[in-house]
Amino acid sequence: MDSDEKYPFLTKTRLLYVLSGISASALVPYLALWLSHDGLSSPQIGVVFALSTGVGILAQPIWGMLMDHFPSSHYPLFLVMAVPGILAMGFNAQGFLKLIGMAIIFNVFMVSRSSLADAYTIAAVSKAKIHYGAIRLFGSLGSAAGAFFGALYIAHVTIKSLWIPFMLLSILASLLVIKLPTTPPTRSTGSFWMALREAVTNPRFLIFLVAGFLVQQTLSAYDGFFSLAFHDIGGAFRDTGWALALGSLSNVPAMLWASRLLHRHPPGKVMLLSAGTYVVRWTLMALFPIPWVYVVIQLLHGLSFGLFWISSVSYVAQHFPPPLRATGQSLYSMVTIGMATISGNLLSGIALERGGPVLLYTAAAVSSAGGLVVLLTLNRKPVH
């Protein structure tokens, strides 16, 4: 590729997404099974996920400001790659409170992985004139490999040692970060509070946050509780890996298509398509709790999550000046990923306990339908 010859760091950035995706997907989708193996109930697992994510959210603005204010902006990225790998063995701790504490420390770093990688990538690839989605899709390739590998590891080794491959892959990713070039300094006289003020004084951005919250909280039914729900309907470990891998692979064409869509349509309209796909996806899973159906339905993950992620990142970038974009992305993640994950984990844990996978995915369908309605309101007028 001409761009790769002119900008050799693009290859390293793609590899970073691959390694990060493999490591995260080899562990995170199976944490609920791990904690269940330790004797925690679904609501308790939801509390562990929700509390730890909440503290991770509070840390996100700090990470965002570090990325915005320091020229050597890949050092925060190094920390969020390396530290979770070192801490993951702590999930073998015994006791509900100990696991909450472990998960909190873990997520102070882990929750910000995606937003910091995205902020770095957007800044780094802008001069190469390559769309962010063309780089981000390599994270989905890594996620597919990691999800399948994680399932095989659990089936043939033990879930209690799943931290070992996660640690090794995370350390490799952090070492690669050291080799990345620093992004150009974009020191700002602003702060998180400036970014927050810009957000709250823009009614359309607030509507966008509400829509993102309602749609993205349903991801907990996939990221956090799919492995448990799939096990409840009789799914095997290997098939869990296939389902998660298919979901991640479906992101690749979706993210490539997203770059074309965003050249022709504003991000708000692209999010309409993805939110509608979320509704269809969760509705089918609620109506047909059958293992092979669950596997096939994950092919909709790209049109739902993939499109929504790329278009929402583009939407945020449109609403913040360059010196505040990393902070803006952190603010977006804090609300529509972090806060949404807290509520989603709590609701998903209770729904799975009381009504099994049917109630879990019915609740997800209702929430995503609410987000779709809010997005329809947002799209009544052109995006400014």
N, C-alpha and C positions, 0 to 999 in steps of 0.2 A: 504494500500500500504506500502511495506517495506520502500520505500524512504520517505514517509510521516511520518512514525514512527521515522525514523532516523533523518530526517530533517523537523521538524514541521513547519518551516517558509514557506514551499512550499504551505501549505493550505492557509496561509495568503496572499501569493503572488497571488495565483489564485483568491482569493476573491477580492483583490485589482483590478485586471483586470476586474472582473465582475462589481464592483461598478463604476469603471472609464468608462467602456463601456456603462453601463446603463445611467449614467449621461450625457455623451457626446451625445449619440444617441437620448436621449429624447429632446435635445435642438438643436444641430448644424444642422441636416438635415432640420429643420423647421425655421431656422433663415431667410431664403429668404422669406418665406411666412409671417413671422412676420414683416419684413421690408417692404414688399409689402403692408401689411395691414396698415402700417404707411404712405403709399403714395409714396414710392420710386419706380422708374422704374427699369427694369432689368439691364440696364447699370449702374445706380447709385448703385444698390446692388453689382454689380461686382466691382465697385470702392471701396466701403466700405470693401468688403472682401479682395481685392487685397492690399490696403494700410495697413490695419491692419495686414494682414499676413506678409507683407514686414517688418514691424517693429518687428514682432514676430521672423522673420528669423534673424534679427540683434542680437536679444537677445539669440538665440540658442547657439552660440559658448561660451557665458559666462556661460550658464547653463551647457554645456558639460564640461568646464574646472572646474567648481565647483564640478561636479561629479567625475572627474579624480583626483583632488588634495586634497579633504577632506575625511578623513576616515569616518566621519558621513555623508555618501553620501545620506542618505535618507531625510535629511533636505531640500535640493532643491526640492526633489520629493514631500515633504509635501506642499511646497509653490505652486507648479504648480497644485496641487489637490485642495487646499483650496481657494486660492485667486480668481480664476474665478467664483467659487460658490458665493462668496460675491459680485462680480461685475456684475453678469448677469442681475440683476434688472435694470441696466442702459440702457438696450436696449429699455426701454420705453421712453427714452429721445426724445424730439421733435426737429426736424431739422436735415438736412443732415450733417452739420459740427459736430454737437454734437454727432451724431451716429458714425461718423468716429472716433472721439476722444475716445468714449466709446469702440468701437471695437478694437482700437489700444491698449489701456491699457489691455483689456481682453486678447488679443492674445499674449501679451508679456509673459504671463504665459501659456495660453491654448495651443499654438502651440507646446510647448516643452513637453507636457504631455507624448506623446507616446515615444519619443526618450529617455527621462529620465527613464521612466518605463522599456523600453527595455534594456537600459544600466545597470540598477540596476539588472534586472532579469538575464541577461547573466552572470554578475559577481557572482550573488548569487547562481545560479543553477549549475554552472560549477562543483563544488565539489560533487554535488548530482548525476552527470552523467545523467541528464535529458535534453532532447533537448528543446531548447527555444520554439519551436512551440507547444509543449505539454502544456506549461503554457500560451502562448499567445492566444491560442484558446478560453480560458475562457473570454477574452476580447470580442471575437465575440459573445459568448453566451450572455454576458451583453448587447452588442450593439443590438442584436435582440430583447431582452426584452425592452430595452429603446426606440427603434424605434416604436414598437407597442404601448407601453405605451404613448409615446408622441402624437401619432395620436389620441388615445382615449381621452387623456387630452384635445387636441385642439377641438375635436368634441363635448365634453360634458361640458367643463369648458370654457376657453378662452385662446387664444394664448398669450394674453398680460401678463398672469400670469405664463407662462411656466418656468420662472426663479425660481419659488418656489421649484418644485421637483428637478430641477437641483442643486439648492443651497444645499438642504438637502442631496442629494446623494453625492455631492462633499465633503461636510464636513465629512460625514461618511467615505469616501475614505481617506481623509487626517488624520482622527483619526486612521485609520488602519495602515497608514504609520508609525505612531509613534511606533507601536508595532512590526514593522519589525526589524530584526537584521541589524546592520551595515555591509557593505561589507568589506573585508580585505583591509587595506590601500594599494594603489598602486601609491604612490606619484611618480611623474615623474619630471625629470628636463626639460621635454619638454613643449610644449604649443600648442595652436591652430595653431600657425605659423609653428611649426614642423610638425603637422599633415597635414597642407595645403601644405607644401613643399613635403612631401612624396606623396601626391595625385597628384600634378601637374607635378612631375617628373616621373610619371607612366602613359605612354600613354594609356595603356589598362584600367586603372581606369578612365581616362578622357573620353574614349569612353563609358564606363559604365555609367558615369554621364549624358552624352548626351542622351543615350538611356532611362535612367530613367526619365529624364526631359520630353522627348516626350511622354512617356507612362503615367507617373504620372500626367501630367497636365490635362489629360482627366478625372481624378477623380472629378474635379470641376463640371463636367456635372452630377455627381451623388451626391457627398457630398453637394455641394452648391445649385444646381439648379434642382435636380430631383423633389422635391416637387412642384416647380412652373411649370415645364414642364408637370408633371403628371396632375396637375390641369388644365392646358391649353387643354389637350386632353380629359377632362371630367372625370378624376379620382376622386374618393371620398376620404375624409380624412382617413377613416378606411382602404381603399385599399392602400393608401400611406404607412400606417404602416405595412400592410402585405408585401408589396413589399420590404421595407427596412429591415424588420425582416427576410424575406427569404434570402436576400442578406447576412446579417450578419451570419445567421445559416449555409449558404453554406461554410463559412470560416472554420467551425469546421472540417469536413472531409478533406477539402483541406489542412489545416495546419497539420493534422495528417499524411496525405499522403506526405506532403512536407518533413517531417523528414526522411521518408523512401527514397524518391527520392534523397535527398541530401547525403544520405549514398552511393548511387550508381552513382550519376551524379554530376558534378560540378555545382555550382550555376548558372553560365552563361547559361547552357543548360536548366535548369529548368525555367529560365526567358524567354526563347524562347517560351515555351509552354504557359506561362501566358500572354505574349504579344500578341500571336496569338489569345488567347481567348478574350482579350480586343477588337481586331479588329472585331471578329465575333459578340461580344456583342453589340458594338455601331452600327455596320452595320444593325443588325436586328432591333434595336430601331429606326434607321433612316427610314428603309423601312416599318415598321409596327407600326405607332403611335396609337396604340389601348390600352386602359387601361389594359385589362387582359393579353395582350402580354407583356406589360412592367412589370407586376407583375411576370410572369413566367420567363422572361429573367434574372431577378435578381438572379436566381439560378446559373448563370455563375459568380457571383461576387467572389465566393471562388476561382475558377480556374484562375481568372484574378488577382484581388487584393490580395487574400490570398497567393497564390503561389508566386506572385511577391514580396510581402512584406517579407516573410520568407527567400526567396532565396537572396534578395538584402541585408538583414541584415547579412546573412551568408557571402556574398561576401565581404562586408565592413570589417567584423571581420577578414577575411583572409588577408586583406591588411594593417592592423595596429597592432602594438605590443600591448599587454594588457594595459600598462599605458596610451595609447592614443586612446583606442577603443571608449570610450564615446565621446571624442572629434571628432573622425572619424565618429561616427554615427550622431553627430550633424552637421558635415560638409556635410554628405550625405543628411540629412534632409533639410539642408539649401538650397541645390541646387535642388534636385529632388522632394522634398515635398514643401518646402517654395517657391522658385522661380517659380517652376512649378505651384503652386497654384495661385500665383500672375497673371501669364500670363493666366492660365486656367480660372480664375474668370473673368478677363477682356474680354477674347474672348467669354466665355460662355454667359456673360451678353449681349454682342452685338449680338451674333448669335441668342439667344432666342428672342431678341427684333425684329430683322430684318427678321428672317426666321422660328421662332417657333421651336418646338422640332425637326423637321426634319433637319434643318440646324445645330442646336446644336449638334446632335448626328452624323451627317455627318462629321462635323469638328473634333469631337472626334475620329471617325474611321480613318480619314486621319492622324491625329497626332500619334495615336497608331501604325498605319501601318509604319510610319516613324521610330518609335522606334524599331519595329520589324526588319526592314532592318538594322539598326545600330547594333542590337544585333547579327544578322547574321554575320556581319563583325567581331564583338568581338569574336565569336565562331569559327572563321576560324583556330585559333591556340589554343592549350591547355592552360588552366589557370595556371599561375605560382604561 
